[in-house]
Amino acid sequence: MQSNVDKVKEVIEQDIWGLIQDFLNITIYPLTGDKADGIHITVGVVLLVIFAFVVTTIALRLIRVFLTRKLEENDKLKFISVFKFIKYLVYIIVIIITLSSAGIDITILLTASAVLFVGLGLALQELFQDVIGGLFIIVDKSLLVGDIIEMEGRVGRVIDIKLRTTRVLTRDDKVMIIPNHKFISDILFNYTQNHKTTREFVKVGVAYGSDTERVQAILLECAREQTGIVKKPEPFVIFDDFGDSSLDFSLHFFVTDSFVDPKIKSLLRFKIDHKFRLNGISIPFPQRDVHMFYPSNASAPPIPPPNDENS
């Protein structure tokens, strides 16, 4: 009795499996109904494509979460477009594999796609470089919002970092849009990469014969009184050189906001000029002595006669 039940179960399982196989092997023909078109897409292939899409979406989502787990929320949102592009690319590959499995000759399609992708690659080469540069900037934190940078002689504060471009606010309140590939190929000065405090300096020359120790004391006094200059580290003075017309000094000091340091330097120069005037220290202008020599056998050039009109 038990053996008969097992046989019945086996027959039922075989029938069910056979029905499933028959269902999966149902061929979907084009709307024209012409079976000679050579397109043989079965229900099983369609279900396999849908399953591959679902698995691909879940896998890419897990990869995105893993790669962006240590990033801030705003930086995570910037990766959405990149992963969407990767997802669509994977979908295209799955579709091509499905068409090939269905017996469709995709040689012409692959050839046309290759030509198309080569053309797009050449046309969008700089765009891809910008996106790659943006990924490097976001991942390795080489540039952060709020950093003070200098590029091509322009100083500005970073206000936004996107995948393709970075926006920088210059000192004259203009927004400079920089393609991200520039940060890979060009030299960039980041004033605040290590810390917010930066060292600046102001140069000044005094007349020969001035009391150099007094000059040093006045410069340090100006730096201590100037708003915007930090007390620690302390300012210091360097005697740079004996110039052609002056004794050259430089006053070095530290600020916490390099973005506004031109204003601090201007106020400091006003203060230095004022205190130098009070203490009788002059700032010289360039002077040149002209010596005229004549050969021993030549006389001096004749003095021109006076002009009758002016006499």
Beta strands, then each sheet from edge to edge (+ up, - down):
strand 1: 27-28
strand 2: 41-42
strand 3: 148-151
strand 4: 154-161
strand 5: 165-170
strand 6: 175-179
strand 7: 189-190
strand 8: 198-206
strand 9: 236-242
strand 10: 247-255
sheet 1: 1+ 2-
sheet 2: 6+ 5- 4+ 3- 7+
sheet 3: 8+ 10- 9+
end
